[in-house]
Amino acid sequence: MEKITFNEASELEDTLFIDVRTPKEFFADHITGAVNIPVLSDDERALVGTIYKKESQPKAVDTGIAFFSKRLPEITKKLRAYDGKRLIAYCWRGGMRSHAFVSFLRSCGFDIIQLDGGYKSFRKYVRESLYNFDIKPEIFSIYGMTGTGKTDLIKRLAPVSIDLEGLAGHRSSIFGHVGLAPRTQKMFENLLFEELKRVNDMPYIFLEGESRRIGNINLPDVIFSNMLKSKAINVTSDMSVRVQRIVEEYFDSDGKIDQIREVLNSRILNSRLGAKNIAIMKEHLQSGGYDELVLILLEKYYDPMYMHSQKKLHAFAECSSNDIERATREIKELASRVGCGHQ
C-alpha cells in the first residue's frame, strides 16, 4: 500500500490530513488543520484494549473491525465532502488503524494514502524544526502588570503578532485557566510552529512578554531566548482601568466564578495572601463585590510579583494602555520609527 512521509506531504498542495484516532486523542494533539474521522470511539478503543489485555489479540482485532464496519457509511459520507483534496490518513504510529482505514477506502475508490510513521513522525518533524527555527523578524515584546491589556494589544497588532497565551489556552497566571481550555505541550508546539512559519518573512513581530512557563506549557528555547533579547515595551494603565478589564473578562459567567472560587481555596494562594485576605475575597465573591476582590489580588499578589520581576526588565519604551486603540497606534508607530516599517 502506498505511503507518504510527512516531509513529502508538506511539499504538496491541497492536502488534508485525516486523523483516524479517537476524539480524545485528537483533542489532546493533532496535525494542524487535520480533521478527525475516528476508526473507534473513545469507549470502543478502551474496550478493545481491555479485550487485548485480558483475552487475546485476535479477539481484540475482530472487535475493532466490527466497530469500524458499523461506522463505514458515516465515514465515506464525510470523506466525500473533501472531494478534490489529497487525503492522507494517520493514526499514532502509522499502524493498524490507519492501515485498515486506508486499505478499505482505497478499495472503495477513494484516493487516500497513509502517513508513514503516523502522528509520531509529524511530532518528530515539528520538534526538530521548531527547536532549530531561525526567527528572522525583529521582535518587540509587550510587558506590563496584570490588567494592562497586553493580550488585547497582541490581538490588535495582528497579523504581525503571535498570541502565545492564546496558543496555550492559558493566561499565564494562577487564574489563567479560568474560562479557557488549556492545551497540551504537543498541541502548543504544533500551533507555534505554524505561527512562526507564518510570520517569518515579516520585518517585525510582537509577542507578549512571558516567563518560561505559561500554565503547564514550557516555552521552547527558540522563543524564550529571542524574547529575552527583544525590544521590550512596558505598557501601563491606571488601577481603575485594570480592575475593570479584569472584572469584565473573568466575572461574566457562573462557570468562571465557580473556577475562581476553586482557586481562592488553593494552597498556593492561601500561603501567599494569608487566611484573612482570602476570607475577605470570598466575602466579596459571594456578595458580587468583584472590583474589591480584584483590587486585593492586584495590590497584594500580582503587583508585588511583577515589581520583583520588573527589576530585570530594561524597557526599550513605555506607553499607557488606558486607551487601548491609541496604545495600539503608538506601538505600531514606535516599530516604524526604529526602522522596521509597517505591514
C-alpha positions as CSV (number, residue, x, y, z in Angstrom):
1,M,0.0,0.0,0.0
2,E,1.2,3.5,-0.9
3,K,2.6,5.6,2.0
4,I,4.0,9.1,2.2
5,T,6.3,10.7,4.7
6,F,5.4,14.0,6.4
7,N,8.3,15.8,4.7
8,E,6.9,14.7,1.3
9,A,3.4,15.6,2.3
10,S,4.4,19.1,3.4
11,E,5.6,19.9,-0.1
12,L,2.2,19.1,-1.7
13,E,-0.8,21.4,-2.2
14,D,-4.4,20.8,-1.3
15,T,-3.6,18.1,1.2
16,L,-6.0,17.2,4.0
17,F,-4.8,15.1,6.9
18,I,-7.4,12.7,8.3
19,D,-6.8,11.8,11.9
20,V,-8.4,8.4,12.5
21,R,-7.6,8.3,16.2
22,T,-10.3,8.7,18.9
23,P,-11.8,12.2,19.6
24,K,-9.9,12.2,23.0
25,E,-6.6,11.6,21.2
26,F,-7.4,14.2,18.6
27,F,-8.3,16.8,21.2
28,A,-5.0,16.3,23.1
29,D,-2.9,17.0,20.0
30,H,-3.1,16.6,16.2
31,I,-1.6,17.8,13.0
32,T,-2.6,21.4,12.4
33,G,-5.6,21.6,10.1
34,A,-6.4,17.9,10.3
35,V,-10.0,16.6,10.6
36,N,-11.0,13.8,12.9
37,I,-12.7,10.8,11.4
38,P,-12.1,8.1,14.0
39,V,-12.0,4.4,13.4
40,L,-13.0,3.8,17.0
41,S,-14.7,6.0,19.6
42,D,-13.0,6.6,23.0
43,D,-15.1,4.0,24.7
44,E,-14.6,1.5,21.9
45,R,-10.9,1.8,21.9
46,A,-10.9,1.3,25.7
47,L,-12.9,-1.8,25.3
48,V,-10.7,-3.2,22.5
49,G,-7.6,-2.5,24.8
50,T,-9.2,-4.4,27.6
51,I,-10.0,-7.4,25.4
52,Y,-6.4,-7.4,24.1
53,K,-5.0,-7.5,27.7
54,K,-7.5,-9.9,29.3
55,E,-8.4,-12.2,26.4
56,S,-6.4,-12.2,23.1
57,Q,-5.1,-10.1,20.3
58,P,-7.3,-11.8,17.6
59,K,-10.5,-11.2,19.6
60,A,-9.5,-7.6,20.1
61,V,-8.8,-7.1,16.4
62,D,-12.1,-8.7,15.5
63,T,-13.9,-6.4,17.9
64,G,-12.2,-3.4,16.5
65,I,-13.1,-4.4,12.9
66,A,-16.8,-4.9,14.0
67,F,-16.9,-1.4,15.4
68,F,-15.2,0.1,12.3
69,S,-17.5,-1.7,9.9
70,K,-20.6,-0.2,11.6
71,R,-19.1,3.3,11.1
72,L,-18.2,2.9,7.4
73,P,-21.3,4.6,5.9
74,E,-20.7,7.6,8.1
75,I,-17.0,7.7,7.2
76,T,-17.5,7.5,3.5
77,K,-20.1,10.3,3.6
78,K,-17.7,12.6,5.5
79,L,-14.8,11.9,3.1
80,R,-16.9,12.7,0.0
81,A,-17.2,16.3,1.4
82,Y,-13.5,16.6,0.8
83,D,-13.5,15.7,-2.9
84,G,-10.6,17.2,-4.7
85,K,-8.3,17.2,-1.7
86,R,-5.2,15.0,-1.3
87,L,-6.3,12.8,1.6
88,I,-3.6,11.5,3.9
89,A,-4.7,9.3,6.9
90,Y,-2.8,8.8,10.1
91,C,-3.0,7.2,13.5
92,W,-0.4,7.3,16.3
93,R,2.4,5.4,14.6
94,G,1.1,4.5,11.2
95,G,-0.1,1.2,12.4
96,M,-3.3,-0.9,12.2
97,R,-5.9,1.8,12.5
98,S,-4.8,4.0,9.6
99,H,-3.7,0.9,7.6
100,A,-7.3,-0.6,7.8
101,F,-8.8,2.8,7.2
102,V,-6.8,3.4,4.0
103,S,-7.0,-0.2,2.7
104,F,-10.8,-0.3,2.8
105,L,-11.4,3.2,1.4
106,R,-8.9,2.7,-1.4
107,S,-10.9,-0.5,-2.3
108,C,-14.0,1.7,-2.5
109,G,-12.3,4.1,-5.0
110,F,-11.1,6.8,-2.6
111,D,-7.8,8.5,-3.5
112,I,-6.2,8.3,0.0
113,I,-2.8,7.3,1.3
114,Q,-1.3,6.5,4.7
115,L,1.1,8.8,6.5
116,D,4.3,6.8,7.1
117,G,5.1,6.7,10.8
118,G,1.8,8.4,11.7
119,Y,1.4,11.3,14.1
120,K,4.7,10.3,15.8
121,S,6.6,11.1,12.6
122,F,4.9,14.5,12.5
123,R,5.9,15.3,16.1
124,K,9.5,14.4,15.3
125,Y,9.4,16.8,12.3
126,V,7.9,19.6,14.4
127,R,10.3,19.2,17.3
128,E,13.3,19.1,15.1
129,S,12.1,22.1,13.0
130,L,10.8,24.1,16.0
131,Y,13.9,23.8,18.2
132,N,16.2,24.8,15.3
133,F,14.0,27.5,13.9
134,D,15.7,30.7,12.8
135,I,13.4,33.6,13.7
136,K,14.1,36.4,11.2
137,P,11.8,39.3,12.2
138,E,12.7,41.9,14.7
139,I,10.9,41.0,18.0
140,F,9.1,43.5,20.2
141,S,7.8,42.1,23.5
142,I,4.8,43.6,25.3
143,Y,5.2,43.7,29.1
144,G,3.0,45.2,31.8
145,M,1.2,44.5,35.0
146,T,-1.9,42.3,35.1
147,G,-4.9,44.1,33.6
148,T,-2.9,46.5,31.4
149,G,-4.5,44.9,28.3
150,K,-1.4,43.1,26.9
151,T,-3.3,40.3,25.3
152,D,-5.8,42.7,23.8
153,L,-2.9,44.6,22.3
154,I,-1.3,41.5,20.9
155,K,-4.6,40.6,19.1
156,R,-5.0,44.2,17.8
157,L,-1.4,44.1,16.5
158,A,-2.2,41.0,14.3
159,P,-1.1,39.9,11.8
160,V,2.3,40.9,12.9
161,S,1.9,39.2,16.3
162,I,1.8,35.8,17.9
163,D,-0.6,35.3,20.7
164,L,1.3,32.8,22.9
165,E,-1.3,32.7,25.6
166,G,-4.0,32.1,23.0
167,L,-2.0,29.1,21.6
168,A,-1.5,27.8,25.1
169,G,-5.2,28.3,26.1
170,H,-3.9,29.8,29.4
171,R,-3.3,33.4,30.6
172,S,-0.1,32.5,32.4
173,S,-1.3,33.2,36.0
174,I,-2.8,31.3,38.9
175,F,-6.3,32.2,37.5
176,G,-5.0,31.8,33.9
177,H,-7.2,28.7,33.1
178,V,-10.5,30.4,34.1
179,G,-13.0,30.1,31.2
180,L,-10.4,28.5,28.9
181,A,-9.4,25.1,27.7
182,P,-5.6,24.7,28.3
183,R,-3.8,22.9,25.5
184,T,-1.1,20.2,25.8
185,Q,2.6,20.9,25.3
186,K,2.4,19.0,22.0
187,M,-0.5,20.9,20.6
188,F,1.0,24.2,21.7
189,E,4.3,23.4,19.8
190,N,2.3,22.3,16.7
191,L,0.4,25.6,16.6
192,L,3.5,27.7,17.5
193,F,5.5,26.1,14.6
194,E,2.7,27.1,12.2
195,E,2.7,30.7,13.6
196,L,6.4,31.0,13.3
197,K,6.3,29.9,9.6
198,R,3.5,32.4,9.0
199,V,5.4,35.5,10.3
200,N,8.9,34.6,9.4
201,D,9.0,36.8,6.3
202,M,7.7,39.8,8.2
203,P,10.1,42.6,9.2
204,Y,9.0,42.6,12.8
205,I,6.6,40.8,15.1
206,F,5.1,41.4,18.6
207,L,4.9,38.9,21.4
208,E,3.6,39.2,24.9
209,G,6.5,39.1,27.4
210,E,6.3,35.8,29.2
211,S,8.1,33.8,31.8
212,R,9.5,30.4,30.9
213,R,6.1,28.8,31.6
214,I,2.5,29.6,30.5
215,G,0.4,27.4,32.8
216,N,1.7,23.9,32.2
217,I,3.4,24.9,28.9
218,N,7.1,25.3,28.7
219,L,8.2,27.9,26.1
220,P,10.7,26.4,23.7
221,D,14.2,28.0,23.8
222,V,13.7,29.3,20.3
223,I,11.0,31.7,21.6
224,F,12.2,32.3,25.2
225,S,15.8,33.2,24.3
226,N,14.7,35.5,21.5
227,M,12.2,37.1,23.8
228,L,14.9,37.9,26.3
229,K,16.9,39.6,23.6
230,S,13.9,41.5,22.1
231,K,13.0,45.2,22.4
232,A,10.7,45.4,25.5
233,I,7.8,47.7,25.6
234,N,6.3,48.3,29.0
235,V,2.6,49.2,29.0
236,T,0.9,50.9,32.0
237,S,-2.7,51.6,33.0
238,D,-4.5,53.3,35.8
239,M,-5.6,50.9,38.6
240,S,-9.3,51.6,38.0
241,V,-8.9,50.7,34.3
242,R,-7.0,47.5,35.2
243,V,-9.7,46.4,37.7
244,Q,-12.5,47.0,35.2
245,R,-10.7,45.0,32.5
246,I,-10.2,42.0,34.8
247,V,-13.8,42.1,36.1
248,E,-15.2,42.2,32.6
249,E,-13.0,39.2,31.5
250,Y,-13.2,37.0,34.5
251,F,-16.6,37.5,36.1
252,D,-19.0,37.3,33.2
253,S,-20.4,33.8,33.8
254,D,-21.3,31.5,36.7
255,G,-18.8,28.9,35.4
256,K,-15.9,31.3,35.6
257,I,-16.9,32.4,39.1
258,D,-17.0,28.7,40.2
259,Q,-13.5,28.3,38.9
260,I,-12.3,31.5,40.7
261,R,-13.8,30.1,43.9
262,E,-11.7,27.0,43.5
263,V,-8.5,29.0,43.1
264,L,-9.3,31.0,46.2
265,N,-9.3,27.7,48.1
266,S,-6.0,26.7,46.6
267,R,-3.0,26.1,48.9
268,I,-0.6,28.4,46.9
269,L,-2.9,31.4,47.1
270,N,-3.6,30.9,50.8
271,S,0.1,30.6,51.5
272,R,0.8,33.9,49.6
273,L,-2.1,36.0,50.9
274,G,-3.0,34.5,54.3
275,A,-6.3,33.4,55.6
276,K,-7.6,36.9,56.4
277,N,-7.2,38.2,52.9
278,I,-8.7,35.0,51.4
279,A,-11.7,35.3,53.7
280,I,-12.3,38.9,52.7
281,M,-12.1,38.0,49.0
282,K,-14.5,35.1,49.4
283,E,-17.0,37.5,51.0
284,H,-16.6,39.9,48.0
285,L,-17.1,37.0,45.6
286,Q,-20.3,35.9,47.4
287,S,-21.7,39.5,47.5
288,G,-20.7,40.4,44.0
289,G,-18.0,42.8,45.1
290,Y,-15.8,41.9,42.2
291,D,-14.0,45.2,42.0
292,E,-12.9,44.9,45.6
293,L,-11.8,41.3,45.2
294,V,-9.7,42.2,42.1
295,L,-8.1,45.2,43.9
296,I,-6.9,43.0,46.7
297,L,-5.4,40.5,44.2
298,L,-3.6,43.2,42.3
299,E,-2.2,45.1,45.3
300,K,-1.3,42.1,47.4
301,Y,-0.5,39.4,44.9
302,Y,0.1,40.3,41.2
303,D,1.7,43.7,41.5
304,P,4.4,42.7,44.1
305,M,5.4,39.7,41.9
306,Y,5.6,41.9,38.8
307,M,7.6,44.6,40.5
308,H,10.1,41.9,41.6
309,S,10.4,40.6,38.0
310,Q,10.5,44.1,36.5
311,K,13.8,44.8,38.2
312,K,15.4,42.7,35.5
313,L,13.4,44.3,32.7
314,H,15.2,47.0,30.7
315,A,12.3,48.5,28.7
316,F,13.0,50.0,25.3
317,A,9.9,52.1,25.5
318,E,6.8,52.7,27.6
319,C,3.2,53.7,26.8
320,S,-0.2,54.0,28.5
321,S,-2.9,51.5,27.6
322,N,-5.7,53.3,29.2
323,D,-7.0,53.9,25.7
324,I,-6.2,50.6,24.0
325,E,-6.8,51.8,20.4
326,R,-4.4,54.7,21.0
327,A,-1.8,52.4,22.5
328,T,-2.0,50.1,19.5
329,R,-1.3,53.0,17.2
330,E,1.6,54.2,19.3
331,I,3.2,50.8,19.4
332,K,2.9,50.4,15.6
333,E,4.4,53.9,15.1
334,L,7.2,53.0,17.5
335,A,8.1,50.0,15.5
336,S,8.1,52.2,12.4
337,R,10.4,54.8,14.0
338,V,13.1,52.2,14.7
339,G,13.3,51.3,11.1
340,C,11.1,48.2,10.8
341,G,8.4,49.6,8.6
342,H,4.7,48.8,8.6
343,Q,2.9,45.7,7.4
